[in-house]
Amino acid sequence: MLSATASPPVDRLTTLPAGEPGLTLGWAVGAWLEEWLVQPNGPRAGKPVELTPQQVHFLLWWYAVDEAGRWLFDHAARRLAKGTGKSPFAAMLALAEFCGPVRVADFSPRFPGGVVGKPVDMPLVEIAATAESQTGNTMRWVRAFAPKGSKVAVRYGLDAGKTVYYRLPEGELRVITSSSTAAEGGQTTAAIQDETHLWTPTNGGAELAAILDDNLTKSGGRAVETANAWVPGRECVANATWDAWVTQEEGGLQEGASRILYDARIAPADTDMADERSLRAALEHTYRGCYWVDIDRLVGRVWSPKAKPDDSKRKYLNWPTAAWDAWVTAEQWDRLADPTVEVADGDRVVLFFDGSKSRDATALVGCRVEDGHVFLVGVWEPPGRHDHSDWTVDPDAVDFAVRRAFDRWQVAAFFADVREWESWVYTEWPLRYRDTLEVWAVPSGRPPQPVAWDMRGHGDEFARAAEACHAEIEAGGFTHDGSSALSRHVAACRRRPFRDLITVGKESPDSPRKIDAAVCVIGARMVRRIVLSRTDRSDRKKPGRMWGA
């Protein structure tokens, strides 16, 4: 779970762990790279490679181990802005895995990081992509760092080719693609998964990633992805890896599950691309340590009439740009976050509940009546946010969250969708809370309903509520608690027509990306408006019940 001081993963501008691990081979790997590789181009051409502090920081955590010598991370992803040197560094990692001290030999306090390294026996290092043209850039850097006759090639007896390198005994560094039969069944010891924002189910990228994961598991190897920010709505491996990392950082991993090291530098959500100071500060953050990058030229590129704003956001600010049918953008939602706001005990609030038993998420969201601040009370999701056929939500855990909410706050209204929770919303919760609620969900129903608000019969009202909430978000009309789950669910919402209105829906009926907490945000904001309007009316009945017109 997130610590009390950790920010939600979707809000982090730098994602690598802070500080240094206790035990790591990273120092040894970095020293090997700087000893044996020569910079092939640029102002340092012909000189030994010199790693940036950011690259060293990644190495320290990627090669971190526990006291038993087990890796802390089984998979890594480096999602960085265009021009930050992802491909050259990926080539360095490939050569280190091919020749360098990347496996634990022993522990010794006399060595930096406390770990002694050794090379892999019979290494099989694969640079993978969905098409050979995608692998070309990284393999070009491998050839530039280790050409025939170079220091590293002579020392390790490398037989260099255009798409494959050999070294005795039986070592191989090669390029593979989704169309290659070499991918299936290989004893891969390390993999560079190149440009995974382009790996999709339609081009074989998702299947290639799964095959590589199986191969690496057999051999005890690991993979490093490189990616730019993706276009949401395009199902790609880079997006799936991000989702998995967010689940991990939210505490959603099952015990023993593989862990991901995620390396991203992301521009602040409030960056104003039209303001030079704001844009420059954002670029200096996303390109920190990249001494070869000219920030002035990047500013000029972003401002060029030929540049598309969405492309600039993805390439230079490292933002996944919103899908064409996104309900709101991540930047719009993030600007409303204020985790410092406290909803105190006894505050007057409203609650909205959207429940499921298995395939979808179950969520409970609150909204303070006084100022409209939105906060997550609870969310229950399938492990990994995928549809697990054997997973069901624990109704007692949900009910406990409802009880705690009523114990802690003065709940003016509690609306709950009906489907799959009939006994709770029609019987259990009304019996318990009907006399404490100021506003009932369906006061004029036959019979009146204190809690049950069946969304199947309130499509028009919900669509109007979605449009009102959308306008409030665009205008910065309320704050929220910055919950990572809320941010994920809001980002997954897509605009969907409903008669002459616009409501929200999932990307597709079978999409693993949930929107239930976002539905509750819309509902909670709607219920607050109802409470405010009705408590101002002169026809207010006795405490505990408020009747509609």
C-alpha positions in Angstrom: 0.0 0.0 0.0 1.0 3.6 -0.4 2.7 5.0 2.6 1.3 8.0 4.4 3.8 10.3 2.7 3.9 8.8 -0.8 2.0 10.6 -3.5 -0.4 8.6 -5.7 1.6 7.0 -8.5 -0.4 8.7 -11.3 0.7 12.1 -9.8 4.4 11.4 -9.5 6.6 13.5 -11.8 9.6 11.2 -11.2 8.8 7.5 -10.7 12.1 5.8 -9.7 12.5 5.0 -6.0 14.4 7.7 -4.1 17.8 7.1 -2.6 19.9 4.0 -3.1 19.2 0.3 -2.5 21.2 -1.5 0.2 22.6 -4.2 -2.0 23.2 -3.7 -5.7 25.3 -4.7 -8.7 24.5 -1.4 -10.3 27.9 0.2 -9.3 29.7 -2.7 -10.9 27.6 -2.6 -14.1 28.1 1.1 -14.4 31.9 0.8 -13.9 32.0 -1.9 -16.6 30.1 0.3 -19.1 32.5 3.2 -18.5 35.6 1.0 -18.7 34.8 -0.9 -21.9 32.5 1.3 -24.0 33.6 4.4 -26.0 31.2 7.2 -27.0 30.8 6.9 -30.8 29.5 10.4 -31.6 28.8 13.9 -30.3 31.1 16.2 -28.3 32.5 13.2 -26.4 33.2 11.1 -29.4 36.2 8.8 -28.9 36.2 9.2 -25.1 35.0 6.6 -22.6 31.2 6.5 -22.0 30.2 8.7 -19.1 26.9 7.8 -17.5 24.5 10.5 -16.4 23.4 10.6 -12.7 19.9 9.6 -13.9 21.3 6.5 -15.7 23.3 5.5 -12.7 20.3 5.9 -10.5 18.4 3.5 -12.8 21.3 1.0 -12.8 21.4 0.9 -9.0 17.8 0.0 -8.6 17.6 -2.3 -11.7 20.5 -4.4 -10.3 19.3 -4.2 -6.7 19.0 -7.5 -4.8 17.9 -8.8 -1.4 20.1 -10.6 1.1 19.4 -13.9 -0.7 20.7 -12.4 -4.0 17.2 -12.2 -5.6 16.3 -9.3 -7.8 14.0 -6.7 -6.3 12.5 -6.1 -9.7 11.7 -8.6 -12.5 10.8 -6.1 -15.2 11.7 -2.5 -16.0 10.2 0.2 -18.2 11.9 3.5 -19.2 9.3 5.9 -20.5 11.2 9.1 -21.2 10.9 12.1 -23.5 12.0 11.9 -27.1 15.8 12.6 -27.4 16.7 11.6 -23.8 18.9 8.8 -25.1 16.7 5.7 -24.5 18.1 3.8 -27.4 21.9 4.4 -26.7 21.3 3.4 -23.0 19.3 0.3 -24.1 22.2 -0.7 -26.3 24.6 -0.3 -23.3 22.3 -2.5 -21.2 22.2 -5.1 -23.9 26.0 -5.2 -24.1 26.3 -5.3 -20.3 23.9 -8.3 -20.2 26.0 -9.9 -23.0 29.4 -9.5 -21.4 29.3 -7.7 -18.1 29.1 -8.6 -14.4 25.3 -8.8 -14.3 24.7 -11.8 -12.0 25.5 -12.2 -8.3 28.7 -14.1 -7.5 29.1 -13.2 -3.9 28.6 -10.5 -1.2 31.4 -8.4 0.1 31.4 -5.0 1.9 34.7 -4.2 0.1 32.8 -3.8 -3.2 30.5 -0.8 -4.0 27.0 -1.9 -3.4 28.1 -4.8 -1.4 27.8 -7.3 -4.2 30.3 -9.1 -6.4 29.2 -9.7 -10.0 30.0 -12.2 -12.7 29.0 -12.6 -16.4 26.1 -14.7 -17.6 27.0 -18.2 -18.8 25.7 -18.7 -22.4 23.9 -15.3 -22.6 21.0 -14.9 -25.0 20.2 -11.2 -25.2 17.3 -10.2 -27.5 16.4 -6.8 -28.8 12.8 -7.2 -29.7 10.2 -5.1 -31.5 7.2 -5.7 -33.8 9.2 -4.8 -36.9 12.9 -5.0 -37.8 12.9 -1.2 -38.5 12.0 -0.6 -34.9 14.9 -2.6 -33.6 17.3 -0.9 -36.0 18.0 2.1 -33.9 19.1 0.2 -30.8 21.0 -2.4 -32.8 22.8 0.5 -34.6 24.0 1.8 -31.2 25.2 -1.7 -30.3 27.3 -1.8 -33.4 28.5 1.8 -32.7 29.6 0.9 -29.1 31.1 -2.5 -30.1 32.4 -2.4 -33.7 34.9 -4.9 -34.9 38.3 -4.2 -33.4 36.9 -2.1 -30.6 38.3 -2.7 -27.0 35.2 -4.5 -25.9 35.0 -6.6 -29.0 38.6 -7.7 -28.7 38.4 -8.3 -24.9 35.3 -10.5 -25.1 35.9 -12.1 -28.6 32.8 -10.7 -30.1 31.9 -11.7 -33.6 29.9 -8.6 -34.8 27.2 -8.8 -37.5 24.5 -6.4 -38.6 21.6 -8.1 -36.6 23.5 -10.6 -34.5 26.6 -10.8 -32.3 28.3 -14.0 -31.1 30.7 -14.7 -28.3 32.2 -17.9 -27.0 30.9 -20.1 -25.5 27.5 -20.0 -27.2 26.6 -16.4 -26.4 24.3 -14.6 -28.7 22.9 -11.0 -28.9 20.3 -10.8 -31.6 17.3 -8.9 -33.0 13.9 -10.6 -33.1 10.4 -9.4 -34.2 6.8 -10.5 -33.6 7.0 -12.4 -37.0 10.2 -14.2 -36.0 10.0 -17.9 -35.1 13.1 -17.4 -33.0 11.0 -15.8 -30.3 9.1 -19.0 -29.3 10.9 -21.2 -26.8 14.2 -19.3 -26.5 16.2 -19.4 -23.3 16.4 -15.6 -23.2 18.6 -14.3 -20.4 17.8 -10.6 -21.1 15.5 -8.7 -23.4 15.3 -5.1 -24.6 11.6 -4.5 -25.6 12.0 -1.5 -27.9 9.3 1.1 -28.4 6.5 -0.7 -26.6 4.1 2.2 -27.2 3.9 0.7 -30.7 3.3 -2.9 -29.5 -0.4 -3.7 -30.0 -2.5 -6.8 -30.4 -3.0 -6.1 -34.1 0.8 -6.1 -34.9 1.6 -9.0 -32.7 3.2 -6.9 -30.0 1.1 -8.2 -27.1 1.8 -11.8 -28.1 5.5 -11.1 -28.5 5.6 -9.6 -25.0 3.9 -12.6 -23.5 6.3 -15.0 -25.3 9.3 -13.1 -24.1 8.0 -13.1 -20.5 7.6 -16.9 -20.7 11.1 -17.3 -22.1 12.6 -15.0 -19.4 10.8 -16.8 -16.6 12.3 -20.1 -17.7 15.9 -18.7 -17.7 15.6 -16.4 -14.8 16.1 -13.4 -17.1 14.5 -10.0 -17.1 13.3 -7.4 -19.6 13.7 -3.6 -20.0 11.1 -1.8 -22.0 11.7 1.6 -23.8 8.8 3.7 -24.7 7.5 7.1 -25.5 4.2 8.3 -24.0 1.4 6.5 -25.8 -1.9 7.6 -27.4 -4.7 6.5 -25.0 -7.3 4.3 -26.6 -4.6 2.4 -28.6 -4.2 -0.8 -26.6 -0.4 -1.2 -26.3 2.1 -2.9 -24.1 3.5 0.3 -22.7 0.0 1.3 -21.5 -0.5 -2.1 -19.9 2.9 -1.9 -18.1 2.0 1.5 -16.7 -1.4 0.2 -15.5 0.4 -2.8 -13.8 2.9 -0.5 -12.2 0.2 1.8 -10.8 -1.6 -1.3 -9.4 1.7 -2.3 -7.8 2.3 1.2 -6.2 -1.3 1.3 -5.0 -0.7 -2.0 -3.1 -2.8 -4.1 -5.4 -0.2 -6.9 -6.1 -0.8 -10.3 -4.8 2.0 -11.6 -2.5 4.9 -13.0 -4.6 3.9 -11.2 -7.8 6.6 -9.8 -10.0 7.5 -6.2 -9.4 8.2 -3.5 -12.0 10.8 -0.7 -11.9 9.3 2.3 -13.7 11.5 5.1 -14.9 9.7 8.2 -16.1 10.1 11.9 -15.8 6.8 13.6 -16.5 6.1 17.3 -16.9 3.8 18.9 -14.2 0.1 18.8 -15.1 -0.2 22.6 -14.8 2.4 23.3 -17.5 1.3 26.1 -19.8 2.8 25.4 -23.2 2.2 29.0 -24.3 4.1 30.4 -21.4 7.9 30.3 -21.9 8.8 30.1 -18.2 6.3 27.3 -17.6 7.3 25.4 -20.7 11.0 25.8 -20.1 10.7 24.6 -16.5 8.8 21.5 -17.7 11.4 20.7 -20.4 14.2 21.1 -17.9 12.5 18.6 -15.7 11.8 16.0 -18.4 15.3 16.4 -19.9 17.3 16.6 -16.6 20.8 15.3 -17.0 20.6 15.2 -20.8 23.4 17.6 -21.4 23.2 17.0 -25.2 19.7 18.5 -25.5 19.2 22.1 -26.4 16.2 23.4 -24.5 16.0 26.5 -26.6 15.5 24.4 -29.7 12.9 22.3 -28.0 10.9 25.4 -27.0 11.1 26.5 -30.6 10.0 23.1 -31.8 6.9 23.1 -29.5 6.0 26.6 -30.7 6.5 25.8 -34.4 3.2 26.3 -36.4 4.0 22.8 -37.9 4.0 21.1 -34.5 0.8 19.4 -33.3 0.1 20.2 -29.6 -0.8 16.5 -28.8 2.5 15.3 -30.4 4.5 17.8 -28.4 2.8 16.7 -25.2 3.6 13.1 -25.8 7.1 13.5 -27.2 8.6 16.3 -25.0 6.4 16.6 -21.9 6.0 12.8 -21.7 2.2 12.9 -21.3 0.0 10.3 -22.8 -2.4 12.6 -24.7 -6.1 12.2 -24.3 -8.0 9.8 -26.5 -10.2 11.6 -29.0 -13.3 10.5 -27.1 -11.9 11.1 -23.6 -14.4 12.5 -21.2 -11.8 14.8 -19.6 -8.0 15.0 -19.8 -5.7 13.8 -17.1 -4.3 17.3 -16.8 -7.8 18.8 -16.2 -8.5 16.3 -13.5 -5.1 16.6 -11.9 -5.4 20.4 -11.6 -8.3 19.8 -9.2 -6.3 17.6 -6.8 -5.8 19.0 -3.3 -4.7 16.2 -0.9 -4.3 18.7 1.9 -8.0 19.1 2.2 -9.3 17.2 5.2 -12.9 16.0 5.6 -13.2 16.2 9.3 -15.3 14.0 11.6 -18.8 15.3 11.8 -18.7 17.1 8.4 -22.0 17.0 6.4 -21.4 14.8 3.3 -23.3 12.9 0.6 -22.4 9.4 -0.7 -22.8 7.7 -4.0 -22.3 3.9 -4.5 -21.8 1.9 -7.7 -21.5 -1.8 -7.1 -20.6 -5.0 -8.9 -20.0 -8.5 -7.7 -17.1 -9.6 -9.9 -16.2 -8.3 -13.4 -16.3 -4.6 -12.6 -15.2 -2.5 -9.7 -17.3 -1.5 -6.7 -16.8 2.1 -5.5 -18.1 4.4 -2.8 -17.4 8.2 -3.2 -18.2 11.1 -0.9 -18.7 14.8 -1.5 -18.7 17.4 1.3 -21.8 19.5 1.1 -20.2 22.7 2.4 -17.6 23.1 -0.4 -18.1 20.2 -2.8 -14.8 18.5 -2.1 -14.8 15.0 -3.6 -13.1 12.1 -1.8 -12.8 8.3 -2.2 -14.3 6.3 0.6 -13.5 2.9 -0.9 -12.9 1.0 -4.1 -12.8 -2.8 -4.6 -11.4 -4.1 -7.9 -10.4 -7.5 -9.4 -6.6 -8.2 -8.8 -4.6 -6.3 -11.3 -7.8 -4.7 -12.6 -8.3 -7.7 -14.9 -11.4 -9.8 -15.0 -10.7 -12.8 -12.7 -13.5 -15.3 -13.1 -13.0 -16.5 -9.5 -12.8 -13.1 -7.9 -15.8 -11.5 -6.1 -16.1 -8.5 -4.0 -16.4 -9.0 -0.2 -19.8 -7.5 0.6 -18.9 -7.4 4.3 -15.9 -5.2 3.5 -18.1 -2.8 1.5 -20.7 -2.7 4.3 -18.0 -2.0 6.8 -16.9 1.0 4.8 -20.5 2.2 4.6 -20.8 1.8 8.4 -17.6 3.7 9.0 -18.7 6.6 6.7 -22.0 6.9 8.6 -20.2 6.7 12.0 -17.7 9.4 11.0 -19.7 11.9 9.0 -23.2 13.4 9.0 -24.5 11.8 5.8 -27.2 14.0 4.3 -28.0 11.6 1.4 -26.8 8.2 0.2 -27.7 7.1 -3.3 -26.8 3.6 -4.5 -27.1 1.9 -7.8 -29.2 -1.2 -7.6 -27.9 -3.9 -9.9 -26.3 -6.9 -8.1 -26.8 -5.2 -4.7 -30.5 -5.4 -4.4 -30.7 -6.8 -0.8 -28.4 -4.1 0.5 -29.9 -1.0 -1.3 -33.5 -2.1 -0.9 -33.4 -3.6 2.6 -30.3 -3.6 4.7 -29.1 0.0 4.3 -32.6 1.6 4.2 -33.6 -0.1 7.4 -30.4 1.1 9.1 -30.2 4.7 7.7 -33.6 5.9 6.5 -34.3 8.0 9.5 -31.0 9.8 9.5 -31.0 10.8 5.8 -32.2 14.3 5.0 -32.8 13.5 1.3 -34.0 10.2 -0.1 -32.9 8.8 -3.4 -36.4 8.4 -4.8 -38.8 10.1 -2.4 -41.8 9.9 -4.7 -41.3 6.3 -5.8 -43.9 3.6 -5.2 -42.7 2.8 -2.6 -40.3 5.6 -1.8 -36.7 4.6 -1.8 -34.3 6.1 0.8 -31.1 4.6 -0.9 -31.9 2.8 -4.1 -31.3 4.8 -7.2 -31.4 2.4 -10.1 -29.3 3.9 -12.9 -31.1 1.9 -15.5 -34.1 4.0 -14.9 -32.3 7.4 -14.5 -30.3 7.6 -17.7 -31.4 11.1 -18.5 -30.7 12.4 -15.0 -27.3 10.8 -14.9 -26.3 12.1 -18.4 -27.3 15.6 -17.3 -25.2 15.1 -14.1 -22.3 13.9 -16.3 -22.5 17.1 -18.4 -22.7 19.3 -15.3 -19.7 17.5 -13.7 -17.7 17.9 -17.0 -18.4 21.6 -17.0 -17.3 21.9 -13.4 -14.1 20.1 -14.0 -13.3 22.3 -17.0 -14.0 25.4 -14.9 -12.0 24.1 -11.9 -15.3 24.2 -9.9 -14.3 21.7 -7.1 -11.4 19.9 -5.6 -10.7 16.2 -5.0 -8.4 14.2 -2.7 -5.9 13.2 -5.5 -6.8 9.5 -5.1 -4.9 7.4 -7.6 -7.9 5.1 -8.1 -10.2 8.1 -8.8 -7.6 9.4 -11.3 -7.4 6.1 -13.1 -11.2 5.7 -13.4 -11.7 9.3 -14.6 -9.0 8.8 -17.2 -10.7 5.7 -18.4 -14.0 7.4 -19.0 -15.1 7.9 -22.6 -17.8 10.3 -24.0 -20.9 8.4 -25.0 -24.0 9.9 -26.6 -27.3 9.4 -24.7 -30.2 10.8 -26.7 -29.3 14.5 -27.0 -26.9 14.4 -24.1 -23.3 13.1 -23.4 -22.8 10.6 -20.7 -19.8 8.4 -19.9 -18.9 4.8 -20.7 -15.9 2.4 -20.9 -13.6 2.1 -23.8 -15.3 -1.1 -24.7 -17.6 -3.5 -22.8 -14.7 -5.9 -22.1 -12.1 -3.3 -21.3 -10.1 -4.0 -18.1 -10.0 -0.3 -17.3 -12.6 0.5 -14.8 -14.7 3.7 -14.5 -17.0 2.9 -11.5 -15.3 5.4 -9.2 -15.7 8.1 -11.8 -19.4 7.2 -12.1 -19.5 7.8 -8.3 -17.8 11.2 -8.7 -20.5 12.3 -11.1 -23.2 10.8 -8.8 -21.8 12.4 -5.7 -21.7 15.8 -7.3 -25.3 15.3 -8.5 -26.5 14.3 -5.0 -24.8 17.4 -3.5 -26.7 19.6 -5.9 -30.0 17.9 -5.0 -29.3 18.3 -1.3 -28.4 22.0 -1.7 -31.5 22.7 -3.7 -33.9 20.9 -1.5 -32.6 22.1 1.8 -33.3 25.7 0.6 -37.0 24.8 -0.1 -39.7 25.9 2.2 -41.5 22.6 1.9 -38.9 20.7 4.0 -40.5 18.0 6.0 -39.4 16.6 9.4 -35.8 15.7 9.9 -34.7 12.5 8.2 -36.9 12.9 5.1 -36.9 15.4 2.3 -39.7 15.1 -0.3 -39.4 16.2 -3.9 -41.9 18.4 -5.8 
